[in-house]
Amino acid sequence: MLQTREEWRQIAESVLPPKERYSDRNRMITARYAGWYLENPGILKWAGMAAFASRQVGLAILAAELMTAPERQNADGNPLLALHRFGTDRLMLADFEEIRNGNNNIYRDIAWAHAAYIGGGMAELEACAAEREDDLLVEGFGMIDHGRKLLRRDANDPEGERLIWEGNTFLLRHEQVDVLQPVFDRLSSGGRVLASFGSELDFSGSPISDSRYRASFSSFHGYFETLAGLKSVANPADRWQWVEQCVIPSWKAADRQMGHEWSGRNEMAKIAAGQQDTVQQLSAFVTSFGR
C-alpha cells in the first residue's frame, strides 16, 4: 500500500484553492478532471465528461457572485443595498450554494480514487476503499482495469471497450445517486427549475452548436415540461434517463473525436491548463470589483 485513503485525498485536494475562492476552486477542479482524461483518454472517460460538467457549474458560481457583489460593499444604512440583500436571499442564493457544495463534494468523493488508481492500480484503490460507501467506485474501477488489460492484449477487443465504458458509467451512477442526489433534494422548487435549464453540456468546444455532442436536459425532456416542473433534473429517474439516453451517447461521440485535431480536444486542453474563458474572466472581474 503506497498511501492511506486520507493521504490520497490530501494529495488530490492539496492543489485546490480555499473554498471561499469559489471560481478559482471550480476552475482547478475542472482542470484536474481534464488533465486526468487527457493523460488516460482510453480509460478515464468519466473524468473527461466531468470536466465539461464542472465547467458548467462555473456558470452557477458566476451567477451567485453577480448576485452577491453588492454584498461586499457596506450595506449599513443603505436601504437599496438592504433591499438587494433581501432579494438575493429570496432569489435562491442558497440554491447556488448547494450547487457549489455539490461541485466540491463530488471532487472530494472521487478524486482520491482517481489518484489512488493512477498511482497504485486496483490493489491500492481496494486497500484504501471503505467497505460499503465505495462499492460502486471499486466495482467501476475494477471493470475499467479489466477492460484496460483486455485492450492491452488486443487494441480492438470489443469486450475491453465495453467494460471500460460500463465501469465509467458505474462511477457516474455513484456520483449521481450517492453524492449529488442529497444536493438536489435540498434545492428549492425554483432552484430545481433553474438547475434543470442549466443542465446543458456541449462537448464540442465549438461556438457553433452540434447536436451530436450536445446534451440539454430541457430540450431532451421538453421546455414546457421543464418549466412547469413536470420533468426535473432533481428527480433521479428523470436525470438518469437524460444521462443514459443523451449525455453518455453525446460524450461517446465526442470521445471518438478526441484522438484527432478537433475543437473539443483543443477545448479540453485549455480546460486542463486552467485557462479562463470569457465567463471565468467576467467572474474574476466581479470578484475583484467587490473587494
C-alpha positions in Angstrom: 0.0 0.0 0.0 1.6 3.3 -1.1 -0.7 5.7 0.7 -3.7 5.7 3.0 -7.1 6.9 1.8 -6.7 10.2 3.7 -3.2 10.7 2.2 -4.5 10.2 -1.3 -7.3 12.6 -0.5 -4.9 15.2 0.8 -2.8 14.8 -2.4 -5.9 15.3 -4.6 -7.1 18.3 -2.6 -3.7 20.0 -2.0 -3.8 21.7 -5.4 -7.2 23.3 -4.7 -7.6 27.0 -3.6 -9.5 27.7 -0.4 -13.3 27.1 -0.6 -14.1 30.8 -0.3 -12.3 31.3 -3.7 -15.3 29.8 -5.5 -14.4 30.4 -9.1 -10.7 29.6 -8.7 -11.5 26.4 -6.9 -14.1 25.4 -9.5 -11.5 26.1 -12.3 -8.9 23.9 -10.6 -11.3 21.0 -10.0 -12.3 21.3 -13.7 -8.7 21.3 -14.8 -7.8 18.2 -12.7 -10.6 16.2 -14.3 -9.5 17.3 -17.8 -5.9 16.5 -17.0 -6.7 13.0 -15.8 -8.7 12.4 -19.0 -6.0 13.7 -21.4 -3.4 11.6 -19.6 -5.5 8.5 -19.7 -8.1 9.0 -22.5 -8.5 5.3 -23.2 -9.8 4.5 -19.7 -10.8 7.6 -17.6 -13.9 8.5 -19.6 -15.8 9.8 -16.5 -13.1 12.4 -15.8 -13.4 13.9 -19.3 -17.2 14.2 -19.1 -16.9 15.6 -15.5 -14.5 18.3 -16.8 -17.3 19.8 -19.0 -19.9 19.3 -16.3 -17.8 21.0 -13.7 -17.2 23.9 -16.0 -20.9 24.3 -16.4 -21.2 24.6 -12.6 -18.9 27.6 -13.0 -21.9 29.4 -14.6 -23.9 29.0 -11.5 -20.9 30.2 -9.4 -20.7 33.3 -11.6 -24.5 33.9 -11.2 -24.1 33.7 -7.4 -21.1 36.1 -7.5 -23.1 38.6 -9.6 -25.9 38.4 -7.1 -23.7 38.9 -4.1 -21.3 41.6 -5.5 -23.1 44.4 -3.7 -23.0 42.4 -0.5 -19.2 43.0 -0.5 -19.9 46.7 0.0 -21.0 48.1 3.3 -24.8 47.9 3.3 -25.3 49.5 6.7 -27.8 52.4 6.4 -28.2 51.9 2.7 -31.8 50.9 2.0 -31.1 49.9 -1.6 -28.4 47.5 -0.6 -30.5 46.2 2.2 -33.2 45.5 -0.4 -30.7 43.8 -2.6 -29.7 41.6 0.3 -33.3 40.6 0.9 -33.8 40.0 -2.8 -30.7 37.7 -3.2 -31.9 35.7 -0.2 -35.2 35.3 -1.9 -33.7 34.6 -5.3 -32.2 31.2 -4.5 -28.8 32.2 -3.3 -29.0 29.1 -1.0 -29.5 27.0 -4.1 -26.4 28.3 -5.7 -24.5 27.5 -2.5 -25.8 23.9 -2.7 -24.6 23.7 -6.3 -21.2 24.9 -5.3 -21.1 22.4 -2.5 -22.1 19.6 -4.9 -19.1 20.5 -7.1 -16.8 20.3 -4.0 -18.4 17.1 -2.7 -18.0 15.2 -6.0 -14.3 16.1 -6.2 -13.8 15.1 -2.5 -15.6 11.8 -3.0 -14.0 10.6 -6.3 -10.7 12.5 -6.8 -8.8 10.4 -4.2 -9.9 7.2 -6.0 -8.6 8.5 -9.4 -5.3 9.5 -7.7 -5.0 6.1 -6.0 -5.8 4.1 -9.1 -3.4 6.2 -11.2 -0.7 5.9 -8.6 -1.1 2.3 -7.5 -3.7 0.5 -9.6 -6.5 -1.6 -8.3 -4.6 -3.1 -5.3 -4.0 0.5 -4.0 -7.6 1.5 -4.5 -9.1 -1.6 -2.9 -6.8 -1.2 0.1 -8.0 2.3 0.6 -11.7 1.8 0.0 -14.3 1.7 2.7 -16.5 -1.4 2.9 -19.8 0.0 1.7 -19.7 3.6 0.7 -17.1 2.9 -2.1 -18.8 -0.2 -3.6 -19.7 1.4 -6.9 -16.3 3.1 -7.1 -14.4 -0.1 -6.6 -16.7 -2.1 -9.0 -16.4 0.6 -11.6 -12.6 0.9 -11.5 -12.5 -2.9 -11.4 -14.3 -3.0 -14.8 -12.1 -0.3 -16.1 -9.0 -2.1 -15.1 -10.2 -5.4 -16.6 -11.1 -3.6 -19.8 -7.7 -2.0 -20.0 -5.9 -5.3 -19.6 -8.0 -6.8 -22.4 -7.2 -3.9 -24.7 -3.5 -4.2 -24.0 -3.7 -7.7 -25.4 -5.9 -6.7 -28.3 -6.5 -3.0 -29.0 -9.7 -3.9 -30.9 -11.2 -6.1 -28.3 -14.9 -5.1 -28.1 -15.3 -6.6 -24.6 -12.5 -4.4 -23.3 -14.1 -1.3 -24.7 -17.5 -2.3 -23.3 -16.0 -2.9 -19.8 -14.3 0.5 -19.7 -17.5 2.3 -20.6 -19.6 0.3 -18.2 -17.1 0.9 -15.4 -17.1 4.6 -16.1 -20.9 4.5 -16.1 -20.7 2.9 -12.6 -18.6 5.9 -11.5 -21.2 8.2 -13.0 -24.1 6.4 -11.3 -22.2 6.6 -7.9 -21.8 10.3 -8.4 -25.4 10.9 -9.4 -27.0 8.7 -6.7 -24.8 8.8 -3.7 -23.2 12.3 -3.9 -25.4 14.6 -6.0 -28.9 13.5 -5.0 -28.8 14.9 -1.5 -27.8 18.2 -3.0 -30.7 18.2 -5.4 -33.1 17.2 -2.6 -32.2 20.4 -0.7 -32.9 22.8 -3.7 -36.0 24.9 -3.6 -38.7 24.4 -6.2 -37.3 27.4 -8.2 -33.8 26.2 -7.8 -34.8 22.8 -9.3 -36.2 24.5 -12.4 -33.1 26.7 -12.7 -30.8 23.7 -12.3 -32.8 21.8 -14.9 -32.4 24.5 -17.5 -28.8 24.9 -16.6 -28.0 21.2 -17.1 -26.7 21.6 -20.6 -23.4 20.2 -21.9 -21.7 20.8 -25.2 -18.7 18.6 -25.6 -17.6 20.0 -29.0 -15.9 23.1 -27.7 -17.2 25.0 -30.7 -19.2 28.2 -30.7 -21.5 26.6 -33.3 -23.6 24.0 -31.5 -23.6 20.5 -32.9 -26.4 18.2 -31.8 -24.1 15.2 -31.9 -22.1 16.5 -29.0 -24.8 18.4 -27.1 -26.8 17.2 -24.1 -29.5 19.5 -22.9 -31.9 18.4 -20.2 -34.7 20.8 -21.1 -34.6 20.0 -24.8 -34.4 16.3 -24.1 -37.5 16.3 -21.8 -39.2 19.3 -23.2 -39.1 23.0 -22.4 -42.7 23.2 -21.2 -42.3 20.1 -19.0 -39.1 21.5 -17.5 -40.5 25.0 -16.9 -43.6 23.5 -15.3 -41.6 21.2 -13.1 -43.1 18.1 -14.6 -39.6 17.0 -15.5 -36.7 17.9 -13.2 -33.0 17.3 -13.1 -33.5 16.9 -9.3 -35.7 13.9 -9.9 -33.3 10.9 -10.1 -35.4 9.0 -12.6 -35.7 12.0 -15.0 -32.0 12.8 -14.6 -30.7 9.3 -15.2 -32.9 8.9 -18.2 -31.3 12.0 -19.6 -27.8 10.9 -18.7 -28.3 7.4 -20.1 -30.0 8.4 -23.3 -28.5 11.7 -24.1 -25.4 12.6 -22.1 -23.5 9.4 -22.4 -24.2 9.0 -26.2 -23.1 12.6 -26.8 -19.9 12.1 -24.8 -19.1 8.9 -26.6 -19.5 10.7 -29.9 -17.1 13.4 -28.7 -14.7 10.9 -27.1 -14.3 9.2 -30.5 -13.1 12.5 -31.9 -10.6 13.3 -29.2 -7.8 11.4 -30.8 -7.8 13.9 -33.7 -7.2 17.5 -34.1 -10.6 18.8 -33.1 -12.2 21.7 -31.4 -13.4 19.5 -28.5 -9.8 18.3 -27.8 -8.4 21.8 -28.1 -11.1 22.9 -25.5 -10.2 20.1 -23.2 -6.5 21.1 -23.4 -7.4 24.6 -22.5 -9.5 23.4 -19.5 -6.7 21.2 -18.3 -4.3 24.2 -18.5 -6.7 26.2 -16.3 -7.2 28.8 -18.9 -10.0 31.2 -18.2 -12.8 31.5 -20.7 -14.9 34.7 -21.1 -17.3 33.6 -18.3 -14.4 33.0 -15.9 -12.8 36.3 -16.8 -16.0 38.1 -16.0 -16.2 36.2 -12.7 -12.7 37.3 -11.8 -13.7 40.9 -12.6 -16.8 40.8 -10.5 -14.8 39.3 -7.6 -12.1 42.0 -7.7 -14.7 44.8 -8.1 -16.4 43.8 -4.9 -13.2 43.9 -2.8 
